[in-house]
Amino acid sequence: MEKKKYDVIVVGMGPSSAFFAYECVKLNSKKKILMIDQGKRVEDRNCPIEKTGKCIKCKPFCNITNGFSGAGAFSDGKLSLYNEEDEDFYVGGNLHKYVGVEKTKRLIDYTDQVYLDFGADKHLEGIEYKEEVDKLKKKAKKQGIELISIPIRHLGTEKAHSLYKKIEEYIEKAGIEMLFSTMVTDVIIENGKVKGVKVKDSKFVEDEEAEVQEIYADEVVIAVGRKGANWLSDLCKDHDIKTRPGIVDIGIRYELPDKVMEKVNKYMYEGKFIGRPYPFKDKVRTFCQNPSGFVSSEVYDHDMALVNGHSYKEKKSTNTNLAILVSHHFTVPFHNPILYGRNVAKNLNELGDGNVVVQRLGDIFRGKRTWQDELDNNSVVPTLKSAVPGDITFAIGYRTMSDIINFICEMDKVVEGFASPDNLLYGPEIKFYSNELVLDENFESSVKGLYAMGDGCGMTRGLMMASASGVQMARILNK
């Protein structure tokens, strides 16, 4: 049997991979490229929760987190840009640490234009109310909270889906090969150099005896996103690929009335608040704010249910939701942030009978769980109907929970009503990042020919910078 051989294999088809392929096409690359994902084509991905009323944990993999464009196709679709006067990047990740701040800005400009070419909304949020934002920044600063405001281009969950479908069709028509519903079980490495990958059909995910095929390539690019952080961490251990200690962001999804967040929503659409509350002084931040949005559930490996948030262009609720995340670093003797986060999620899932747990803030203040009849009569109506009322403090550690509650109380002095007792906390919301790969300026790992980009390797955190890293990866490999 003839061995399959490519110039480049890309593992994962999230935004970084989509833009890598796009840029290869624009550069008239002669390389033979194969992209592999354990999920489906973007047009075949759908979440049945709106019909079923609960997460049914699709098999073999969750349609929200797997497939072409990754979680990006079902995200709220916010593209974080930058302020021209900024001398650093405060959101989106660390791409600038590899290529420099100015080059990152130019990459984002280019990537943003590609999004526009494929139908993104031309309107930018967060640029019209500079004076009002400055006043809010000063108010936050008095409470020890930093407010970061940058321009946001909002795709909308439903619009993101159709936009990525156009990109999928574009790169496929140009001759980029895509292999769906296929798991990469391992990377082939010989004498310190990558040789290819081992794959099997996704439907055999739990069958260790299933047939494994080898596909060869001169270069392999890992782009597995946060969903693949655990897989990537194991891969690095198995092959002694150099990494450095990473982080895990553990927290909750917070839901409160639009009227409370009215000014923040109007002035910035998404305000990024960062605090270091007493007594632990850990970094606590808001993330992924969704005005008039919907709390959602997504499933990771081993049926782990996590909470997230969406916002649509046309479909609206009367609530705003956002993540409140605490960054945890582990070094000696424990240095497995992914395992720690998974254990938190596992305990919360068990409390919710396999589902996301929701609790009223006032019940946490009173030291009690939330019951269904209390939720039914709550002034803030939950938008995630499958969430199970309970007590998230049984599973989230004292330090993390203290950080979250103290941050909410400090935020109430900046945004009145932020600590209203009827506001809702959903858990768990956890952002997994692999122990960060050690990469050079060409995104190459300690294994020759093995590269990485996007969120999974710790380089980026979000749609725009992940997409931009794909553009840069294409330019690097097509010099």
C-alpha positions in Angstrom: 0.0 0.0 0.0 1.4 3.4 -1.0 2.1 5.7 1.8 0.3 9.1 1.8 2.8 12.0 1.8 2.2 15.7 2.2 4.4 18.8 2.5 2.3 20.0 5.5 -0.2 18.4 7.8 -2.3 20.7 10.0 -3.8 19.1 13.1 -7.1 20.9 13.9 -9.3 23.2 11.8 -10.0 26.1 14.1 -9.6 29.8 13.1 -5.8 29.6 13.0 -5.9 26.7 10.6 -8.5 28.3 8.4 -6.5 31.4 8.1 -3.3 29.4 7.6 -4.9 27.7 4.6 -6.4 31.0 3.3 -3.0 32.7 3.3 -1.3 29.7 1.7 -3.8 30.1 -1.2 -3.2 33.8 -1.4 0.6 33.2 -1.5 0.1 30.7 -4.4 1.8 28.0 -2.3 2.9 24.9 -4.1 2.9 22.9 -1.0 0.6 19.9 -0.7 -1.4 20.5 2.4 -3.7 18.3 4.5 -5.9 19.6 7.3 -7.3 17.0 9.8 -10.1 17.5 12.4 -12.0 15.0 14.6 -15.2 17.0 14.0 -17.4 17.7 10.9 -17.7 20.3 8.2 -19.0 23.6 9.4 -22.3 23.2 7.6 -22.9 19.8 9.2 -22.4 21.1 12.8 -25.4 21.8 14.9 -26.3 21.8 18.5 -29.6 20.0 19.4 -30.0 21.7 22.8 -32.5 24.2 21.5 -34.8 21.3 20.5 -34.1 19.0 23.3 -33.9 21.6 26.1 -30.7 19.9 27.5 -27.3 18.9 26.4 -27.4 15.4 25.0 -23.6 15.2 24.7 -23.3 14.4 21.0 -21.1 11.5 20.0 -18.4 10.9 19.1 -17.6 14.6 19.8 -19.4 17.8 20.7 -20.5 19.8 17.6 -19.9 23.1 19.3 -16.2 22.5 20.0 -15.1 20.3 17.1 -15.1 20.7 13.3 -14.1 23.3 10.8 -13.5 26.7 12.5 -13.5 25.0 16.0 -15.5 26.6 18.8 -15.2 29.9 16.7 -18.2 28.9 14.6 -20.5 28.7 17.6 -18.9 31.5 19.7 -20.3 34.9 20.1 -17.9 35.9 17.3 -16.1 38.9 18.7 -12.9 40.0 17.0 -10.7 42.0 19.4 -8.7 44.6 17.6 -6.3 47.2 19.2 -5.8 50.9 19.9 -3.1 52.3 17.6 -1.5 54.2 20.5 -1.1 51.0 22.6 2.5 49.9 23.1 1.5 46.4 24.2 -1.3 43.9 23.8 -3.5 43.4 26.8 -6.0 40.9 25.4 -5.9 38.1 22.9 -2.7 36.3 23.8 1.0 36.5 23.2 1.5 36.5 19.5 3.4 39.8 19.9 6.0 38.1 22.0 7.0 36.1 19.0 6.8 38.7 16.2 6.7 42.1 18.0 3.9 44.5 18.7 4.0 46.5 15.5 4.0 43.4 13.3 1.2 41.9 15.3 -0.8 45.1 14.6 -0.2 44.8 10.9 -1.2 41.1 11.0 -4.4 42.0 12.8 -5.1 44.7 10.2 -4.7 42.2 7.4 -6.7 39.5 9.1 -9.5 41.9 9.9 -9.8 42.8 6.3 -10.1 39.1 5.3 -13.0 38.8 7.8 -14.6 41.9 6.2 -14.0 40.4 2.7 -16.0 37.3 3.8 -18.9 39.3 5.2 -18.0 40.5 8.7 -20.0 43.6 9.9 -18.2 46.8 9.1 -19.4 48.5 12.3 -16.9 48.6 15.1 -18.0 48.7 18.8 -16.1 50.6 21.4 -14.8 53.6 19.5 -17.5 56.3 19.8 -17.6 57.1 23.5 -14.0 57.8 24.5 -14.8 60.4 27.1 -17.4 58.2 28.8 -15.0 55.3 28.8 -12.3 57.4 30.4 -14.6 58.4 33.2 -15.5 54.7 33.8 -11.8 53.8 33.8 -11.1 56.4 36.5 -14.1 55.1 38.6 -12.8 51.5 38.3 -9.2 52.5 39.1 -10.4 53.9 42.5 -11.5 50.3 43.3 -8.2 48.8 42.2 -9.7 47.5 38.9 -8.2 48.1 35.5 -10.6 48.6 32.6 -9.3 47.8 29.1 -11.2 49.1 26.2 -10.4 48.1 22.6 -12.4 48.2 19.4 -14.5 45.1 18.9 -16.0 43.7 15.6 -19.0 41.6 16.5 -19.7 38.8 14.0 -22.6 37.3 16.0 -23.0 33.6 16.6 -25.2 32.9 13.6 -23.2 35.1 11.3 -19.9 33.5 12.3 -21.2 30.1 11.2 -22.0 31.3 7.7 -18.8 33.3 7.4 -16.6 30.3 8.2 -18.5 28.2 5.7 -17.5 30.7 3.0 -13.8 30.3 4.1 -14.2 26.5 4.1 -15.5 26.6 0.6 -12.8 29.0 -0.6 -9.9 27.0 0.6 -11.4 23.7 -0.5 -12.0 25.0 -4.0 -8.4 26.1 -4.1 -7.2 22.6 -3.5 -6.5 22.4 0.2 -7.3 18.8 1.3 -9.5 18.4 4.4 -10.0 15.2 6.3 -13.0 15.3 8.7 -14.2 13.0 11.5 -10.6 11.8 11.9 -8.6 11.7 15.1 -4.9 12.3 15.2 -3.8 9.8 17.8 -0.1 10.6 17.7 2.7 12.4 15.9 5.4 10.4 14.2 8.9 11.6 15.4 12.2 10.0 14.4 15.6 11.2 15.5 14.3 14.5 16.7 12.4 15.3 13.5 8.7 15.0 12.7 7.7 12.5 10.0 3.9 12.6 10.0 0.9 11.6 12.1 -1.2 8.6 13.1 -4.9 8.8 12.6 -8.1 6.8 13.1 -11.8 7.3 12.4 -13.5 9.5 15.1 -16.2 6.9 15.6 -13.6 4.6 17.1 -12.6 7.2 19.8 -13.0 4.6 22.6 -11.8 1.6 20.7 -8.1 1.2 21.4 -7.9 -1.7 18.9 -9.2 0.3 16.0 -7.1 0.5 12.9 -4.6 3.3 12.9 -3.2 4.8 9.6 0.0 6.7 9.2 0.1 9.8 7.0 3.5 11.4 6.3 4.6 15.0 6.0 7.8 17.1 6.1 6.1 19.5 8.4 3.3 19.2 11.0 1.5 22.2 12.5 -0.4 21.7 15.8 -3.5 23.9 16.0 -5.8 22.1 18.4 -7.3 25.0 20.3 -8.2 25.0 24.0 -10.3 21.9 23.3 -7.1 20.0 22.4 -5.0 21.3 25.3 -5.1 18.0 27.2 -4.2 16.0 24.1 -1.3 18.3 23.4 0.0 18.2 27.0 0.0 14.3 26.8 1.8 14.5 23.4 4.5 16.7 24.8 5.1 14.3 27.7 5.2 11.2 25.5 7.7 12.7 23.1 9.7 14.9 25.6 8.7 18.1 23.6 9.9 21.2 25.5 7.2 23.1 27.4 7.1 25.7 30.2 4.5 25.8 33.0 1.2 27.1 31.8 -2.0 28.4 33.5 -5.6 27.5 33.8 -8.4 30.0 34.1 -11.1 28.8 36.5 -14.3 30.6 37.1 -18.0 31.1 36.4 -20.3 32.5 33.8 -22.2 35.5 35.3 -25.6 36.5 34.1 -27.3 39.8 35.1 -29.8 42.2 33.6 -29.0 44.3 30.5 -30.1 47.4 32.4 -27.3 46.9 34.9 -24.7 46.7 32.2 -26.4 49.3 30.0 -23.5 51.9 30.0 -20.8 49.3 29.6 -22.6 47.6 26.8 -23.3 50.9 25.0 -19.9 52.4 25.4 -17.7 49.4 24.7 -19.9 46.4 24.0 -17.4 44.3 25.8 -15.6 45.9 28.8 -12.5 43.9 30.0 -12.2 44.5 33.8 -9.1 43.2 35.6 -8.7 43.1 39.4 -6.6 41.6 42.1 -9.0 41.4 45.0 -8.0 40.9 48.7 -6.7 38.7 50.3 -5.0 36.6 47.7 -4.3 39.3 45.0 -4.9 36.7 42.2 -5.6 38.1 38.8 -9.4 38.1 38.2 -10.8 39.2 34.9 -14.0 39.5 33.0 -14.0 37.8 29.6 -16.4 37.2 26.6 -19.1 39.7 27.5 -22.4 39.1 25.6 -25.0 41.9 25.7 -28.5 40.6 25.3 -26.9 37.2 25.0 -27.4 33.6 26.0 -25.5 31.3 28.3 -24.6 28.1 26.6 -23.2 24.6 27.4 -20.4 22.8 25.6 -18.9 19.4 26.0 -15.2 18.5 26.2 -13.4 15.2 26.4 -14.9 12.5 28.7 -18.3 14.2 28.6 -17.1 17.2 30.6 -19.8 19.9 30.5 -18.5 23.5 30.6 -20.4 26.8 30.4 -19.9 29.5 27.8 -21.8 32.4 26.3 -23.2 33.5 22.9 -24.5 36.7 21.5 -26.4 36.8 18.2 -26.9 39.7 15.7 -30.7 39.3 15.6 -31.8 36.9 18.4 -31.8 38.8 21.7 -32.4 38.2 25.4 -32.8 40.8 28.2 -29.6 39.6 30.0 -25.9 40.2 29.7 -23.5 37.3 30.4 -19.8 37.3 30.9 -17.1 35.1 32.3 -15.3 35.9 35.6 -12.1 34.0 35.5 -9.2 33.5 38.0 -5.8 32.7 36.6 -3.9 29.9 38.5 -0.3 29.1 38.0 1.2 25.8 39.3 4.9 25.1 39.6 6.5 22.9 42.3 5.7 20.2 43.2 2.4 20.2 41.3 2.6 21.5 37.7 -0.5 20.1 36.0 -3.0 23.0 35.5 -5.1 21.0 33.1 -5.6 18.2 35.6 -6.5 20.6 38.4 -9.1 22.3 36.1 -10.5 19.0 35.0 -11.0 17.9 38.6 -12.9 21.1 39.4 -15.1 20.5 36.4 -15.7 16.8 37.2 -16.9 17.6 40.7 -19.3 20.3 39.5 -20.6 18.1 36.8 -21.3 15.4 39.3 -23.2 17.9 41.5 -25.3 18.8 38.4 -25.9 15.2 37.3 -23.7 15.8 34.3 -24.9 19.3 33.6 -23.8 22.9 34.3 -24.8 24.1 37.8 -26.5 27.5 38.4 -26.7 29.4 41.7 -28.1 32.8 42.7 -25.5 35.2 44.1 -27.7 35.9 47.1 -27.8 32.2 48.0 -24.0 32.2 48.1 -24.1 35.2 50.5 -26.6 33.3 52.7 -24.5 30.1 52.6 -27.2 28.0 50.9 -27.8 26.2 47.6 -30.3 27.4 45.0 -33.5 25.4 44.6 -35.6 25.1 41.4 -38.7 27.0 42.8 -36.4 29.8 43.9 -34.9 29.9 40.3 -38.4 29.9 38.8 -39.3 33.0 40.8 -36.0 34.8 40.4 -36.0 38.3 38.8 -33.1 37.3 36.5 -34.4 34.5 34.3 -31.7 32.0 33.3 -31.1 31.7 29.6 -29.5 28.3 29.9 -32.6 26.2 30.6 -30.6 22.9 31.0 -28.6 24.3 34.0 -29.3 22.5 37.3 -29.8 24.7 40.4 -27.4 23.8 43.2 -24.3 25.0 45.1 -21.2 25.6 43.1 -19.2 26.4 46.2 -19.0 22.7 46.9 -16.7 22.2 44.0 -14.9 25.5 43.3 -12.0 25.9 45.8 -12.1 28.5 48.7 -9.4 30.6 47.1 -11.0 30.8 43.7 -14.5 31.4 45.1 -13.2 34.1 47.4 -11.5 35.8 44.4 -14.7 35.7 42.4 -17.1 36.9 45.2 -14.7 39.7 46.3 -14.3 40.8 42.7 -18.1 40.9 42.2 -18.4 43.1 45.3 -15.7 45.5 44.1 -17.3 45.7 40.7 -20.6 46.7 42.3 -18.9 50.0 43.3 -18.1 50.5 39.6 -21.3 49.2 38.0 -24.2 49.6 40.4 -26.3 46.3 40.6 -23.3 44.1 39.6 -23.7 42.3 43.0 -27.5 42.1 43.0 -28.5 38.9 44.9 -30.7 37.7 41.9 -27.7 37.6 39.6 -26.7 34.1 38.5 -23.5 32.2 38.6 -23.1 29.2 36.3 -20.2 26.7 36.7 -17.8 25.6 35.6 -16.3 28.0 33.1 -12.7 26.8 32.6 -10.2 27.9 29.9 -7.7 25.2 29.3 -4.3 25.9 27.9 -1.6 23.3 27.4 1.6 23.7 29.3 2.9 26.4 27.0 5.1 25.0 24.1 8.6 26.4 23.8 8.5 27.8 20.3 11.1 29.9 18.4 10.3 33.0 16.3 9.2 30.7 13.5 6.7 28.9 15.8 8.9 25.7 15.6 9.0 23.5 18.7 12.0 21.5 20.0 11.2 18.9 17.4 12.4 19.8 14.0 9.5 20.4 11.6 6.9 20.4 14.3 5.2 23.8 14.7 2.3 25.1 16.7 -0.1 28.1 16.5 -3.4 29.4 18.0 -4.9 28.9 21.5 -4.0 25.3 22.3 -0.2 25.9 22.6 -0.6 29.0 24.8 0.2 31.5 22.0 -3.2 33.2 21.6 -6.6 33.6 23.4 -9.3 34.5 21.0 -10.5 34.5 17.5 -8.6 37.5 16.0 -5.1 36.7 17.3 -5.5 33.0 16.7 -6.5 33.8 13.1 -3.6 36.2 12.8 -1.2 33.5 14.0 -2.4 31.3 11.2 -1.6 34.0 8.6 1.9 34.3 10.1 2.4 30.6 10.1 1.6 30.4 6.4 4.1 33.2 5.6 6.8 31.4 7.7 6.4 28.1 5.9 6.2 29.7 2.4 9.3 31.9 2.6 
